[in-house]
Amino acid sequence: MSIEGDWAERVSRLAIECDQRTPGHQLIGRMNFDLFIAVEELATWREFQNVFTARFPQRGWVFRGHGSANWRLKTALERECLDNVEFGNAEFPDSPRVVPMGILPDTFERDLLLRFQRRAHHYIPNPPDDEDVLDWLALMQHYGVPTRLLDWTLSPYVALYFALENSQPDADCAVWAINTDWLSEKAREKSLTDARFPADPHERALNEYLNRNLFNAGNPNVVVVADPVRMNERVAAQQGVFLCDLSKVGTFTVTLQEMLFMRMPPTSPVIWKFVIKTAERVRSVRELNRMNINGASLFPGLDGFARSLKLDLQVDIHERLQRFGLKKKNSF
């Protein structure tokens, strides 16, 4: 059976299993996300090109690169609040229903925003208006403050670059893909039961909704594409977009799992993880550089140029060591 067919059968079975479980034994949880995604291994540069050229149209998908195939999808705010916390449920320790309310990500996010807004004008000219919440969160994300936003890109090749740049020797990295048409469809379904949510969630209407309601209780449990009005140079260079979890629980993958079971599950995979094997890592970096995808182009300024030089050095050393049958211990 194909990967797509196996995924469709598995998700249908999981939907039935979720319906049959008692409230105290939930299948949906942060640690169970791998049950709900399609996974494929790509060993060569040519395989990567073939898959993303044939299977993914230019619109309707976003991508994210991870330096390790073992890393999960989670926001910086979620990681700070929920990682390394014992929740007291032995079978499903990360079920959102047993997370203590006092450490939910949204508990801290508003306070971080207010503190950032009070002081930002000391450091930057022309900060956003106070009511432009999405622009403020994007600015916080840019400067490293944990938020509910998760960075993605419209380019699988940009995502591959970030995966390779952050990878370790002899360890697989990964490129994730999510279908944004499916995200929009699920959001429209939620609008039928939430009068506040725009029936046609185009960019302007959705931004207005987010600015008014992001911190309110009772938001729909959906992930949406968030596109701030103010786009900094770095995000633009990376063809970047944000995905935003509207739920109060604030656990990104749990919300995605719940979306899969709204009405009818999709018939083909909408969430992919492509495991990038180590065999042609050096060639992939070289090919991306020929496409002008490197640190200098993705991070405008001297710091980006320096990042590109660092990666070039790692690749050069790797190639020279290979000629002598040697390996570098702790880098590319």
C-alpha positions in Angstrom: 0.0 0.0 0.0 1.2 3.5 -0.7 2.1 6.0 2.0 -1.0 8.0 1.2 -3.3 4.9 1.3 -1.7 3.7 4.6 -2.2 7.2 6.1 -5.9 7.4 5.1 -6.6 3.9 6.5 -4.7 4.7 9.7 -6.5 8.0 10.3 -9.9 6.5 9.7 -9.1 3.8 12.2 -7.9 6.4 14.7 -11.1 8.4 14.3 -13.2 5.4 15.3 -10.8 4.6 18.2 -11.1 8.2 19.5 -14.9 8.0 19.5 -14.8 4.8 21.5 -12.4 6.0 24.2 -13.6 7.2 27.6 -12.8 10.8 28.5 -10.1 9.8 30.9 -8.1 7.9 28.2 -7.7 10.2 25.3 -5.8 9.1 22.3 -5.1 12.7 21.2 -2.1 14.2 22.9 1.3 15.9 22.2 3.3 12.6 22.4 0.9 10.8 20.0 1.2 13.2 17.1 3.3 10.8 15.0 0.2 8.5 14.7 -1.5 11.2 12.6 1.1 12.2 10.1 2.5 10.8 6.9 6.3 10.1 6.9 8.6 9.5 4.0 12.4 9.1 3.9 14.4 11.0 1.2 18.0 9.9 0.7 19.2 12.0 -2.2 19.0 15.5 -3.6 17.2 14.1 -6.7 14.6 12.4 -4.6 13.9 15.7 -2.7 13.5 17.6 -6.0 11.2 14.9 -7.5 8.9 14.7 -4.5 8.4 18.5 -4.1 8.1 19.2 -7.8 5.6 16.4 -8.5 3.6 16.4 -5.3 3.4 19.9 -4.0 1.9 22.8 -6.1 3.3 26.3 -5.7 0.4 27.3 -3.5 -1.5 25.6 -0.8 1.4 24.2 1.3 3.9 25.6 3.8 7.1 24.1 5.0 9.4 24.0 8.0 12.9 22.6 8.4 14.1 20.8 11.6 17.7 20.0 12.3 16.7 16.7 13.8 14.1 14.3 12.5 13.2 13.7 16.2 12.1 17.2 16.9 8.4 17.8 17.3 6.3 20.7 16.0 5.9 23.0 18.9 5.9 26.8 19.5 8.6 28.4 21.6 6.0 29.4 24.1 4.7 25.8 24.3 8.2 24.5 24.7 9.0 26.9 27.6 5.7 26.1 29.4 5.1 22.4 28.9 8.4 20.6 28.1 9.9 18.6 31.0 6.7 18.9 33.1 5.1 15.7 34.6 1.4 15.8 34.2 0.5 12.8 36.2 -1.2 10.6 33.6 0.9 7.5 33.0 -0.8 6.3 29.8 -1.2 9.7 28.1 1.1 12.1 30.0 0.6 15.0 27.5 -3.2 14.9 27.1 -4.4 18.6 27.2 -7.1 17.7 29.6 -4.7 17.0 32.4 -2.3 20.0 31.9 -2.5 22.2 35.0 -4.3 25.4 34.1 -1.7 27.6 35.7 1.0 26.6 33.1 -1.0 26.7 29.9 0.9 28.8 27.4 -1.8 31.5 27.0 -1.4 32.1 30.8 1.9 33.8 30.2 1.6 35.2 26.7 -0.5 38.3 27.4 1.9 39.3 30.2 4.9 38.9 27.9 3.1 41.1 25.3 2.3 43.9 27.8 5.9 43.9 29.1 7.3 44.0 25.6 4.9 46.8 24.5 5.9 48.9 27.5 9.6 48.9 26.7 9.9 48.3 22.9 9.7 52.0 22.1 13.1 52.5 23.9 14.8 50.2 21.3 12.9 50.5 18.0 11.4 53.4 16.1 7.8 53.3 15.0 6.5 50.3 16.9 3.1 48.9 16.0 -0.1 50.4 17.3 -1.2 48.8 20.6 -4.2 47.1 19.0 -2.2 45.4 16.3 -1.6 42.3 18.4 -0.5 40.1 15.5 2.2 42.6 14.4 3.4 42.7 18.0 3.6 38.9 18.3 5.5 38.8 15.0 8.0 41.4 16.3 8.4 39.5 19.6 9.0 36.3 17.6 11.7 38.1 15.6 13.6 39.2 18.7 13.4 35.8 20.4 10.5 36.3 22.8 8.4 33.0 23.0 5.0 33.3 21.4 2.3 31.0 20.0 3.4 31.7 16.4 5.3 29.0 14.5 7.6 30.0 11.6 7.0 28.4 8.2 8.0 29.2 4.6 6.3 28.9 1.3 9.5 27.3 -0.1 10.5 23.7 0.5 14.0 24.6 -0.4 14.3 27.3 2.2 12.9 24.8 4.7 15.6 22.3 3.6 18.3 24.9 4.1 17.3 25.5 7.7 17.1 21.7 8.3 20.6 21.2 7.0 22.1 24.3 8.7 21.0 23.0 12.1 21.7 19.3 11.5 24.3 17.2 13.3 26.6 14.6 11.8 25.2 11.1 11.2 21.7 12.2 12.3 18.7 12.7 10.0 17.0 16.1 9.7 13.5 16.8 8.5 11.3 19.0 6.4 7.6 19.3 7.5 4.7 20.2 5.2 1.2 21.3 6.0 -1.7 21.9 3.6 -2.9 25.5 4.1 -6.0 24.9 2.0 -7.1 22.3 4.6 -6.4 24.7 7.4 -8.6 27.3 5.8 -11.4 24.7 5.2 -11.4 23.7 8.8 -11.4 27.3 9.9 -14.5 28.0 7.7 -16.2 25.0 9.3 -15.6 26.6 12.7 -17.0 29.9 11.6 -20.4 28.1 11.4 -20.5 27.8 15.2 -18.5 30.9 16.2 -20.2 34.1 15.1 -17.0 36.1 15.8 -14.9 34.1 13.3 -15.0 35.5 9.7 -17.0 33.4 7.4 -14.5 34.2 4.6 -11.1 34.3 6.5 -9.1 36.2 4.0 -6.0 38.0 5.2 -7.5 41.3 6.3 -10.6 39.9 8.0 -8.5 37.2 9.8 -6.0 39.8 11.0 -8.8 41.9 12.4 -10.3 38.9 14.1 -6.9 37.9 15.6 -6.2 41.4 16.8 -9.6 41.6 18.6 -9.9 38.0 19.9 -6.5 36.3 20.2 -6.5 36.3 24.0 -10.2 35.7 24.5 -11.7 32.5 25.9 -13.8 30.3 23.7 -11.7 30.7 20.5 -12.2 27.9 17.9 -9.6 25.1 18.2 -8.0 25.7 14.8 -4.6 26.6 13.4 -4.7 29.4 10.9 -2.2 31.1 8.6 -1.3 34.4 10.1 0.2 37.1 7.9 1.2 40.3 9.8 0.8 43.6 8.1 4.3 44.6 9.0 6.7 42.1 7.3 10.3 42.5 8.3 13.1 42.1 5.7 14.2 38.7 7.1 10.7 37.1 6.9 10.2 38.4 3.4 13.6 37.0 2.2 12.6 33.6 3.7 9.2 33.7 2.0 8.0 33.3 5.6 4.5 32.9 7.1 3.3 32.1 10.6 0.9 29.4 11.7 -1.1 30.4 14.8 -2.9 28.1 17.2 -6.1 29.9 18.3 -7.0 27.4 21.1 -6.7 28.3 24.8 -4.7 25.1 25.5 -2.0 26.3 23.1 -0.5 22.9 22.2 0.1 23.1 18.5 0.0 19.4 17.5 -3.0 18.7 19.7 -5.1 21.3 17.9 -4.0 19.8 14.5 -5.1 16.4 15.7 -8.5 17.6 16.7 -8.9 19.4 13.4 -8.3 16.0 11.6 -11.5 14.8 13.2 -13.8 17.7 12.5 -16.6 16.2 10.4 -14.9 13.8 8.0 -11.1 13.2 8.1 -9.3 14.1 4.9 -8.8 11.4 2.3 -5.1 12.2 1.7 -2.3 13.4 4.0 -2.4 17.0 5.0 0.6 16.8 7.3 3.9 15.4 6.1 7.3 14.8 7.7 10.1 14.1 5.2 13.1 12.6 6.9 16.2 13.8 5.1 18.9 11.1 5.2 22.6 12.1 5.6 23.9 10.6 2.3 23.9 13.7 0.1 23.9 16.5 2.7 26.9 18.2 1.3 25.6 18.1 -2.3 22.2 19.5 -1.1 24.0 22.5 0.5 25.9 23.1 -2.7 22.8 22.9 -4.9 20.9 25.2 -2.6 23.7 27.7 -2.8 23.5 27.6 -6.6 19.8 28.5 -6.2 21.0 31.5 -4.0 19.5 29.9 -0.9 22.0 30.5 1.8 22.6 32.5 5.0 23.5 35.6 3.1 20.2 35.7 1.2 17.9 34.5 4.0 19.3 36.8 6.7 20.0 40.1 5.0 22.9 41.9 6.7 26.4 41.0 7.9 25.1 38.4 10.4 23.6 36.4 7.5 26.7 36.6 5.5 28.7 35.3 8.5 26.2 32.4 8.8 26.8 31.5 5.2 30.6 31.5 5.7 30.3 29.2 8.7 28.2 26.7 6.8 30.5 26.9 3.8 33.5 26.1 6.1 31.7 23.1 7.6 31.0 21.8 4.1 34.5 22.3 2.9 36.0 20.5 5.9 33.5 17.7 5.5 34.5 17.2 1.9 38.2 17.2 2.6 37.9 14.8 5.5 35.9 12.5 3.2 38.9 12.3 0.9 40.9 10.7 3.7 38.1 8.5 4.9 37.7 10.6 8.1 34.7 12.1 9.9 34.3 15.3 11.9 33.0 14.6 15.4 30.7 17.5 16.2 29.6 19.5 13.2 28.2 19.2 9.7 
